[in-house]
Amino acid sequence: MLQPAAFRLAGGQVALVLVVAVIASWLGGRGAGVAAAIGGSIGIIAGLYQALRMFRIDAGKDPEAFMRGLYIGEAVKILLTVALMIAAIRGLNVEMLPFMIGYISIYIVYWVALKTGLPGTTKLS
């Protein structure tokens, strides 16, 4: 049940990043749109890696292995995010404001999922 939820979240993030990239292109030109898309993509890739890594183990059957996977997945997610951001900033010379807005925008999907009680999340009141 949790893997499909991770893919739904990633799908929502892709849709939002596309909207943000189009708006950034409209406001700041093609470079801004590409920068927003790259920033959002970095967050999506790292988050999806972490989710898939974490859900490989059934928490009910082996809680220790699940927690180990959670910690390792989070550590790799952070390292992957930093490495991809450095590569994008240095190698692609992205525009920073749209790049960071694209990255930050993916978290809106998490907040909406938590507020609406998407399966696999806990609804906030």
N, C-alpha and C positions, 0 to 999 in steps of 0.2 A: 504494500500500500504506500510506503514512503518513497520508493523510487519513482512511481508515476507522479507523485506530488512534486518531487525535485524537477522532473522534466516539465511539468506544468509551470512551475515557478520560472524555470529557465526560458520557456516559451513566452511567458509574460514579460520577462526582462528583454528578450530579443525585440518584441513588439514595441516596448517603451523606448528602447535605444534607437530603433528606427525612427520613431516619432521625434525624439530629441535631435537626432542627426539631421532630419529634414528641416526642423526649425532652426538649428544652428546654421545649416547651409543657407537658408533663407535670410537669416539675420547677418551672418558673417562671411558668407561665401563658401565655396567648395572645401577649402582647407579646414574651416571650422566644422563643417559637417563630418568630414573624414576623421578629424580629431575626436569629436564626440562619439562616433561609432567605434573608434579604437579604444577609447577609455571605457565605454560600456562593455565592449567585447572582453576586455581584460577581466573585469569583474565577473562576467558570466562564466568564462572559462575556469577561473579559479574557484568560484562558488560551486559550479557543477562538478569539478574534480572532487572537492571536499565532500559533497553530498554523496556521490557515487562511492567514494572510498569508505565513508562512514557506514553506508547501508549494506556493505558486503557481509557484515556480521549481524546475526540476529541477537539483539540485546537480551531477549528472554532466555536464550540458550547459553550465551557466554557473555555475561555483563563485563567482565574484565577485558576481553578481547574487543568488545564494542567500544569501551572507553579508551582503550589504547588506540583503536582506529580513529576515534573522534579527535584525540590529541594529535596524532600523527597527521591526520587529514587537515586539521587547522594549521599546524605548523607549515606543512607543504603549501597550503593555500596562501599563507602570508608570504612565504619565500617566492612562490610563483607570481603573486601579484607584484611584489617589489621588482623581481627580475624582468617581468614583462613591461612594467612602467619605465624602468631604466632604459630598456631596449627601445621603447617607443619614443621616449623623450630624447635620447641621444641619437638613435638611428634614424628615426622618422621626422625628427624636429617638429613635433606636433604643437599646435596652438594650445597653451596650457589651460585657459579658462574653459573652452568647450570640451577639452579632454577630461578635465576633472568633473565638469557637469555631467558628461556622459557616464563616467565611472560612478558618481554619487547617485545618479538617477536610478540605477538598478535596485537600490535599497528601498525605493518606494514600493516595489512589487512585494518585498518581504513584509512591509508594514501593512499593506492592503490585505495580504494573505493572513496575517495574524489577526487583523481586525475583523475579517469576514469569516474566519474559521475554516479556511481551506483544508481539506483532508490532509492530515499529516502535520497540522499546526495546532496550536492551542489558541482558541479565540480569546482576545482581550476584551474586557468590558469597560 
